[in-house]
Amino acid sequence: MQAMPTVRVRLTEEEEKELLEYGGLKGIGEGIRLYLKAQKSQEIFRKLEYLQRKKNSVKTTSEKEVELIRQEREDRPR
């Protein structure tokens, strides 16, 4: 079995009462798992945003896009 680290959490009496209503210590473990997943998701979104803003992004005008679409339609075999 894997050794588990010890974590200490300070709670007010009110927070402790609320925690006990929602499952006690299981709630703390679930909260930590949710926090870690949220952090990973934020990291992924930051990387995605960086990739979308890279210098290699396509920069064309709407007129140029329309022209390209028309050319593609004309060149397409029927």
Residue pairs with C-beta under 8 A, 6 or more apart in sequence:
7 28
7 32
9 28
11 19
19 27
19 28
23 30
60 68
